[in-house]
Amino acid sequence: MDIYQYMEGCERSFDPEEFDKKLWEAMQEEDFEMDDTFRDFCIENGIGDIHGFLKEIRRKNKAAKK
């Protein structure tokens, strides 16, 4: 999966909630890879603590399902 292509047009600085939702959806795709490209994408979008960020969007996703 090309994370840059999947997330094209979705900017975290513009709408963080939509960005997080779409990134979570990308991570659920069968061909998603948590590799250096994903890491670079996160850093370029202002996510320095990737582990903390993923923990937070997982928490948000669980809360939304309740």
N, C-alpha and C positions, 0 to 999 in steps of 0.2 A: 504494500500500500504506500502510496505517495502522500504523506501527511500534509505536505504543502498544497498539493492539488485538492485534497479532501477539504481542507480548511480555507481554501481560497475565498476571499471576500468577507471572511469573518475575523474581525479584529478585536482583540481583548480590550484594548484601550477604549473602543467605542461602546461595546456591550459585553461586559465580563460574564454575565449570566448566560447569554446566548453562546459565547465562546466556550465556556465550561461545558455546557450541555452538548454542543456539537463535538467537542474533543472527547467527551465520555462516549458518545455514539461511535466515534471513530475507533476508540479502543475496544469496542464490542465487535467490530468487524473481524471476520475470520482471518483475513490476511494482514491484520495489524501487527506491527513489530515494534517492540520497545527497544530501539537501537540508538545508535549515535545520531541518526537523522532526527529521530523524535526528540532526543535530548537537546540538540541544536535548535530545533523548532521551539521548544519550550523556553530556552534561554533567550532566543530572539524576541519572544513575546513577553518578556519580563518575568518569567517564572524561574527564579534562582533556586528555590528549594522544591525540586520536582517531587520528592517523596511527600513532603507536606502538602503540596498542591493536590496530588493524586488522592491523598487521604481525605482532604477536604471535599473534593468533588464526589468521592465515593459516599461520604457522609450525606452530602446534599441529595444525591440520587436516592439513597435509602429513605431519607426523610420525605422526599417527594412521593414515594410509593405508598407511604402510610396514609 
